[in-house]
Amino acid sequence: MTSRRASAAMLGLATALLLPAAVFAQGYPHRPITVVVPFPAGGPSDVVARIVVEGMSKHLGQSMVIENVGGAGGTLGSGRVATADADGYTLLAGSMGSHVAAPVLTPNIRYDSERDFIPIGITADAPAVIVTRGDFPAKDLKEFVAYVKANGDKVKQAHGGVGSSSHMACLLFTTEAGLKPTLVAYKGTGPAMNDLLGGHVDFLCEQSVSVAGQVRSGKVKALGVSAASKIEALPQVPPAKDGGVNYQMNIWSGIFAPKGTPKEAIDKLAAALDKALDDPTVIKRLTDLGGSIPVKAERNPAKFDKLVKEEIVRWKPILQAAAPQPKS
């Protein structure tokens, strides 16, 4: 009898431990999910997140609300999610800027890219585009490089905040081209683009998903892309290497959850993201902006986690070498 009672007690304990996970899996999500974009509306992270999240919400059967929390190169919003309740209802639309560049370029950052988040999946990646104000006195990249070398810090380069993808993209471009313009920081790509359109700054480097529309409208000039060849979204723009600059990079974005989020939530979110990226409407909207959809084998949390860790290792020394050194 004692043995039977002990066995029954152990079975009851095991059932009790498993029950919360089972109940969570069945009931999640039962209320709207907040997706924090750590940059102002209109930037590449925001554009991609809104397209993908709309698709995810259909498969989850629950609304997903975008909340823009800009500032400090994406670190304010990212830090907020890092300390949020790990219940699957607060997510981060992170990027190469928030997870790779910002930890190197932003002082006193309040989160650890690898320790404080669980990667759910990559959403898209895209090359950077070098764009200038419409009346900039250079018709191609070679002329642009020569002009900036001749005029130095008189040329103003905009970026969306220290550690943002646009900061990272231009930092690498100007280092490779040997340029030293004056850097003008903004709280996101949207405000930076507005000042470029207004002629208050001279150039910007940013993902094609954020600038393709302005380029096609003729409001800004695109001089090169950081791809090995021309991209479908901007077929008239040559790769930077054709202009004599060895500048190649892809900037990715993805969805993250706070560390400790139940596996059941991660699995459901990853499955919804995978289905969203198979949706023809989502595919067309992203590819029309120059974005690339990750292949199916690369979409799961484990693959995305591996990518993030590899990118941190790959880019850290490059960013440290390229970043301006503090004055003594």
JONOR-V595842 format. One record per pair of residues at least 24 apart in sequence whose ideal C-beta (glycine too) atoms are under 10 Angstrom apart, sorted by the first residue. I is the first residue (numbers start at 1). J is the second residue. Records with the same first field share a line. If there is no record, write none. Layout:
I: J ; J
This chain:
20: 262 ; 264
21: 262 ; 263 ; 264
22: 264
23: 264
24: 87 ; 88 ; 262 ; 263 ; 264 ; 265 ; 268
25: 262 ; 263 ; 264 ; 265 ; 267 ; 268
26: 264
27: 264
28: 60 ; 62 ; 87 ; 88 ; 89 ; 262 ; 264 ; 265 ; 267 ; 268 ; 269
29: 57 ; 60 ; 61 ; 62 ; 63 ; 64 ; 87 ; 88 ; 89 ; 265 ; 268 ; 269 ; 272
30: 61 ; 62 ; 89
31: 62 ; 63 ; 87 ; 89
32: 57 ; 62 ; 63 ; 64 ; 65 ; 89
33: 57 ; 60 ; 62 ; 63 ; 64 ; 65 ; 87 ; 88 ; 89 ; 90 ; 91 ; 257 ; 265 ; 269 ; 272
34: 63 ; 64 ; 65 ; 66 ; 67 ; 81 ; 84 ; 89 ; 90 ; 91 ; 92
35: 64 ; 65 ; 66 ; 67 ; 81 ; 89 ; 90 ; 91 ; 92 ; 93 ; 255
36: 65 ; 66 ; 67 ; 68 ; 69 ; 76 ; 77 ; 78 ; 80 ; 81 ; 84 ; 90 ; 91 ; 92 ; 93 ; 94 ; 256
37: 66 ; 67 ; 68 ; 69 ; 70 ; 74 ; 77 ; 92 ; 93 ; 94 ; 95 ; 98 ; 188 ; 253
38: 67 ; 68 ; 69 ; 70 ; 71 ; 72 ; 73 ; 74 ; 75 ; 76 ; 77 ; 78 ; 79 ; 80 ; 81 ; 92 ; 93 ; 94 ; 95 ; 97 ; 98 ; 102 ; 161 ; 164 ; 188
39: 68 ; 69 ; 70 ; 71 ; 73 ; 74 ; 76 ; 77 ; 78 ; 93 ; 95 ; 97 ; 98 ; 160 ; 161 ; 164 ; 165 ; 166 ; 187 ; 188 ; 189 ; 190 ; 210
40: 68 ; 69 ; 70 ; 71 ; 160 ; 161 ; 186 ; 187 ; 188 ; 189 ; 190 ; 191 ; 192
41: 66 ; 68 ; 70 ; 188 ; 190
42: 68 ; 188 ; 189 ; 190 ; 191 ; 192 ; 193 ; 194 ; 210
43: 68 ; 70 ; 74 ; 95 ; 97 ; 160 ; 161 ; 164 ; 165 ; 166 ; 186 ; 187 ; 188 ; 189 ; 190 ; 191 ; 192 ; 193 ; 206 ; 207 ; 209 ; 210
44: 95 ; 96 ; 97 ; 124 ; 126 ; 128 ; 160 ; 164 ; 165 ; 166 ; 188 ; 189 ; 190 ; 206 ; 207 ; 208 ; 209 ; 210 ; 211 ; 251 ; 253 ; 289 ; 290 ; 291
45: 70 ; 74 ; 77 ; 92 ; 93 ; 94 ; 95 ; 96 ; 97 ; 98 ; 123 ; 160 ; 164 ; 165 ; 188 ; 189 ; 207 ; 209 ; 210 ; 251 ; 253 ; 254
46: 70 ; 93 ; 188 ; 189 ; 190 ; 209 ; 210 ; 253
47: 124 ; 189 ; 190 ; 207 ; 209 ; 210 ; 212 ; 213 ; 253 ; 285 ; 286 ; 289 ; 291
48: 93 ; 95 ; 123 ; 124 ; 125 ; 126 ; 207 ; 209 ; 210 ; 252 ; 253 ; 254 ; 285 ; 286 ; 289 ; 291
49: 91 ; 92 ; 93 ; 94 ; 95 ; 123 ; 124 ; 253 ; 254 ; 255
50: 93 ; 285
51: 123 ; 124 ; 209 ; 276 ; 279 ; 281 ; 282 ; 283 ; 284 ; 285 ; 286 ; 289 ; 291
52: 93 ; 121 ; 123 ; 124 ; 253 ; 254 ; 255 ; 272 ; 273 ; 276 ; 277 ; 279 ; 282 ; 285 ; 286 ; 291 ; 293
53: 91 ; 93 ; 123 ; 255 ; 272 ; 273 ; 276
54: 276 ; 279 ; 281 ; 282 ; 285
55: 123 ; 272 ; 273 ; 275 ; 276 ; 277 ; 278 ; 279 ; 281 ; 282 ; 283 ; 285
56: 91 ; 120 ; 121 ; 123 ; 255 ; 268 ; 269 ; 270 ; 271 ; 272 ; 273 ; 274 ; 275 ; 276 ; 277 ; 279 ; 282
57: 272 ; 276
58: 272 ; 275 ; 276 ; 279 ; 282
59: 268 ; 269 ; 271 ; 272 ; 273 ; 274 ; 275 ; 276 ; 278 ; 279
60: 268 ; 269 ; 271 ; 272 ; 273 ; 275 ; 276
61: 272
62: 89 ; 268 ; 272
64: 89 ; 91 ; 269 ; 272
66: 93
67: 93
68: 93 ; 188 ; 190
70: 160 ; 161 ; 164 ; 186 ; 187 ; 188 ; 190 ; 191
71: 161 ; 187 ; 188
72: 102 ; 106 ; 107 ; 108 ; 109 ; 110 ; 161 ; 162 ; 163 ; 164 ; 187
73: 97 ; 98 ; 101 ; 102 ; 103 ; 105 ; 106 ; 109 ; 159 ; 160 ; 161 ; 162 ; 163 ; 164 ; 165 ; 166 ; 167 ; 168 ; 185 ; 187 ; 188
74: 98 ; 99 ; 101 ; 102 ; 106 ; 160 ; 161 ; 162 ; 163 ; 164 ; 165 ; 167 ; 188
75: 102 ; 103 ; 105 ; 106 ; 107 ; 108 ; 109 ; 110 ; 111 ; 161 ; 162 ; 163 ; 164
76: 110 ; 161 ; 187
78: 102 ; 103 ; 109 ; 110 ; 111 ; 113 ; 116 ; 117 ; 163 ; 256
79: 109 ; 110 ; 111 ; 116
80: 110 ; 111 ; 258
81: 111 ; 116 ; 117 ; 256 ; 257 ; 258
82: 110 ; 111 ; 112 ; 113 ; 115 ; 116 ; 117 ; 256 ; 258 ; 259
83: 110 ; 111 ; 116 ; 258
84: 257 ; 258 ; 261
85: 258 ; 260 ; 261
86: 118 ; 257 ; 258 ; 259 ; 260 ; 261 ; 262 ; 265
87: 257 ; 258 ; 260 ; 261 ; 262 ; 265
88: 120 ; 257 ; 258 ; 261 ; 262 ; 264 ; 265 ; 266 ; 268 ; 269
89: 257 ; 261 ; 265
90: 257 ; 258 ; 261
91: 117 ; 118 ; 120 ; 255 ; 256 ; 257 ; 258 ; 261 ; 265 ; 269
92: 116 ; 117 ; 120 ; 254 ; 255 ; 256 ; 257 ; 258
93: 123 ; 253 ; 254 ; 255 ; 256
94: 119 ; 120 ; 123 ; 252 ; 253 ; 254 ; 255 ; 256 ; 308
95: 123 ; 125 ; 164 ; 165 ; 168 ; 207 ; 251 ; 252 ; 253 ; 254 ; 256
96: 125 ; 164 ; 165 ; 168 ; 169 ; 207 ; 249 ; 250 ; 251 ; 252 ; 253 ; 254 ; 308 ; 311 ; 312 ; 315
97: 159 ; 160 ; 161 ; 162 ; 163 ; 164 ; 165 ; 166 ; 167 ; 168 ; 169 ; 189 ; 207 ; 251 ; 253
98: 163 ; 164 ; 165 ; 253 ; 254 ; 256
99: 163 ; 252 ; 253 ; 254 ; 256 ; 308 ; 309 ; 311 ; 312
100: 163 ; 165 ; 168 ; 251 ; 252 ; 308 ; 311 ; 312 ; 313 ; 314 ; 315 ; 316 ; 318 ; 319
101: 162 ; 163 ; 164 ; 165 ; 166 ; 167 ; 168 ; 169 ; 171 ; 172 ; 251 ; 311 ; 312 ; 315 ; 316 ; 318 ; 319 ; 323
102: 161 ; 162 ; 163 ; 164 ; 165 ; 167 ; 168 ; 319
103: 163 ; 312 ; 316 ; 319
104: 163 ; 168 ; 312 ; 315 ; 316 ; 317 ; 318 ; 319 ; 320 ; 322 ; 323
105: 161 ; 162 ; 163 ; 164 ; 167 ; 168 ; 171 ; 319 ; 320 ; 322 ; 323 ; 324
106: 161 ; 162 ; 163 ; 164 ; 167
107: 162 ; 163 ; 326
109: 163
111: 258 ; 259
112: 259
113: 256 ; 308 ; 309 ; 311 ; 312
114: 259 ; 305 ; 308 ; 309 ; 312
115: 259
116: 256 ; 258 ; 259 ; 260
117: 254 ; 255 ; 256 ; 257 ; 258 ; 259 ; 261 ; 305 ; 308
118: 255 ; 256 ; 257 ; 258 ; 259 ; 260 ; 261 ; 262 ; 263 ; 265 ; 266 ; 269 ; 301 ; 304 ; 305
119: 254 ; 255 ; 256 ; 257 ; 266 ; 270 ; 300 ; 301 ; 302 ; 303 ; 304 ; 305 ; 306 ; 307 ; 308 ; 309
120: 254 ; 255 ; 256 ; 257 ; 261 ; 265 ; 266 ; 267 ; 268 ; 269 ; 270 ; 271 ; 272 ; 273 ; 299 ; 300 ; 301 ; 304 ; 305
121: 254 ; 255 ; 256 ; 266 ; 269 ; 270 ; 271 ; 272 ; 273 ; 274 ; 276 ; 277 ; 294 ; 298 ; 299 ; 300 ; 301 ; 302 ; 303 ; 304 ; 305
122: 252 ; 253 ; 254 ; 255 ; 273 ; 277 ; 293 ; 294 ; 298 ; 299 ; 300 ; 301 ; 303 ; 304 ; 307 ; 308
123: 252 ; 253 ; 254 ; 255 ; 273 ; 276 ; 277 ; 282 ; 286 ; 291 ; 293 ; 294 ; 299 ; 304
124: 207 ; 209 ; 250 ; 251 ; 252 ; 253 ; 254 ; 277 ; 282 ; 283 ; 286 ; 287 ; 289 ; 290 ; 291 ; 292 ; 293 ; 294
125: 207 ; 209 ; 249 ; 250 ; 251 ; 252 ; 253 ; 254 ; 286 ; 291 ; 292 ; 293 ; 294 ; 307
126: 165 ; 206 ; 207 ; 208 ; 209 ; 210 ; 211 ; 212 ; 225 ; 226 ; 227 ; 231 ; 233 ; 250 ; 251 ; 252 ; 253 ; 286 ; 287 ; 289 ; 290 ; 291 ; 292
127: 169 ; 207 ; 208 ; 209 ; 224 ; 225 ; 226 ; 227 ; 228 ; 229 ; 231 ; 233 ; 234 ; 237 ; 239 ; 240 ; 247 ; 248 ; 249 ; 250 ; 251 ; 290 ; 291 ; 292
128: 165 ; 166 ; 168 ; 169 ; 170 ; 172 ; 173 ; 204 ; 205 ; 206 ; 207 ; 208 ; 210 ; 211 ; 224 ; 225 ; 226 ; 227 ; 240 ; 247 ; 248 ; 249 ; 250 ; 251 ; 290
129: 169 ; 204 ; 205 ; 206 ; 207 ; 208 ; 209 ; 210 ; 211 ; 212 ; 214 ; 215 ; 220 ; 222 ; 223 ; 224 ; 225 ; 226 ; 227 ; 231 ; 233 ; 234 ; 237 ; 240 ; 290
130: 169 ; 170 ; 173 ; 174 ; 177 ; 203 ; 204 ; 205 ; 206 ; 211 ; 221 ; 222 ; 223 ; 224 ; 225 ; 226 ; 237 ; 240 ; 243 ; 245 ; 247
131: 158 ; 193 ; 196 ; 203 ; 204 ; 205 ; 206 ; 208 ; 210 ; 211 ; 212 ; 214 ; 215 ; 219 ; 220 ; 221 ; 222 ; 223 ; 224 ; 237
132: 157 ; 196 ; 201 ; 202 ; 203 ; 204 ; 220 ; 221 ; 222 ; 223
133: 158 ; 195 ; 196 ; 197 ; 198 ; 199 ; 200 ; 201 ; 202 ; 203 ; 204 ; 219 ; 220 ; 221
134: 196 ; 197 ; 199 ; 214 ; 217 ; 218 ; 219 ; 220 ; 221
135: 199 ; 221
136: 196 ; 199 ; 202 ; 203 ; 220 ; 221 ; 223
137: 202
138: 202 ; 203 ; 221 ; 223
139: 221 ; 223
140: 221 ; 223 ; 224 ; 238 ; 242 ; 243 ; 244
141: 173 ; 177 ; 222 ; 223 ; 224 ; 237 ; 238 ; 239 ; 240 ; 241 ; 242 ; 243 ; 244 ; 245 ; 247
142: 223 ; 224 ; 242 ; 243 ; 244 ; 245
143: 223 ; 243
144: 177 ; 179 ; 202 ; 203 ; 221 ; 223 ; 224 ; 243 ; 245
145: 173 ; 174 ; 177 ; 178 ; 179 ; 223 ; 224 ; 240 ; 243 ; 244 ; 245
146: 244
147: 179 ; 202
148: 174 ; 177 ; 178 ; 179 ; 180 ; 181 ; 202 ; 203
149: 177 ; 178 ; 179 ; 180
151: 179 ; 181 ; 202
152: 179 ; 180 ; 181 ; 182
153: 180 ; 181 ; 182 ; 183
154: 181 ; 182 ; 202
155: 179 ; 180 ; 181 ; 182 ; 201 ; 202 ; 203
156: 181 ; 182 ; 183 ; 184 ; 195 ; 196 ; 200 ; 201 ; 202 ; 203 ; 204
157: 181 ; 182 ; 183 ; 184 ; 185 ; 192 ; 196 ; 201 ; 202 ; 203 ; 204 ; 205
158: 183 ; 184 ; 185 ; 186 ; 189 ; 191 ; 192 ; 193 ; 194 ; 195 ; 196 ; 200 ; 201 ; 202 ; 203 ; 204 ; 205 ; 206
159: 183 ; 184 ; 185 ; 186 ; 188 ; 189 ; 192 ; 201 ; 204 ; 205 ; 206
160: 185 ; 186 ; 187 ; 188 ; 189 ; 190 ; 191 ; 192 ; 193 ; 204 ; 206 ; 210
161: 185 ; 186 ; 187 ; 188 ; 189 ; 191 ; 192
162: 323
163: 319 ; 323
164: 188 ; 189 ; 192 ; 206
165: 189 ; 205 ; 206 ; 207 ; 210 ; 249 ; 251 ; 252 ; 253
166: 192 ; 193 ; 204 ; 205 ; 206 ; 207 ; 210 ; 211 ; 251
167: 192 ; 205 ; 206 ; 319 ; 323
168: 205 ; 249 ; 251 ; 315 ; 318 ; 319 ; 322 ; 323
169: 204 ; 205 ; 206 ; 207 ; 226 ; 247 ; 249 ; 251
170: 203 ; 204 ; 205 ; 206
171: 205 ; 318 ; 319 ; 322 ; 323 ; 324
172: 205 ; 226 ; 247 ; 248 ; 249 ; 315 ; 318 ; 319 ; 322
173: 203 ; 205 ; 224 ; 226 ; 240 ; 245 ; 247 ; 249 ; 322
174: 203 ; 205 ; 245 ; 247 ; 322
175: 247 ; 318 ; 319 ; 321 ; 322 ; 323
176: 226 ; 240 ; 245 ; 246 ; 247 ; 248 ; 249 ; 322
177: 224 ; 240 ; 243 ; 244 ; 245 ; 246 ; 247
178: 245
179: 203 ; 245
180: 324
183: 324
193: 219 ; 220
196: 220
205: 240 ; 247 ; 249 ; 251
206: 251
207: 250 ; 251 ; 252 ; 253 ; 289 ; 290 ; 291
208: 232 ; 233 ; 234 ; 237 ; 251 ; 289 ; 290 ; 291 ; 292
209: 233 ; 251 ; 253 ; 285 ; 286 ; 287 ; 288 ; 289 ; 290 ; 291 ; 292
210: 251 ; 289 ; 290 ; 291
211: 289 ; 290
212: 237 ; 288 ; 289 ; 290 ; 291
213: 288 ; 289
215: 290
216: 288
225: 290
226: 250 ; 251
227: 290 ; 292
231: 287 ; 290 ; 291 ; 292
232: 287 ; 288 ; 290 ; 292
233: 286 ; 287 ; 288 ; 289 ; 290 ; 291
234: 289 ; 290
237: 290
249: 315 ; 318
250: 292
251: 291
252: 291 ; 292 ; 294 ; 304 ; 307 ; 308 ; 311
253: 291
254: 294 ; 299 ; 301 ; 304 ; 305 ; 307 ; 308
255: 301 ; 304
256: 301 ; 304 ; 305 ; 308
257: 301
263: 301
266: 301
267: 300 ; 301
269: 301
270: 299 ; 300 ; 301 ; 302 ; 304
271: 299 ; 300
273: 299 ; 300 ; 301 ; 304
274: 299 ; 300
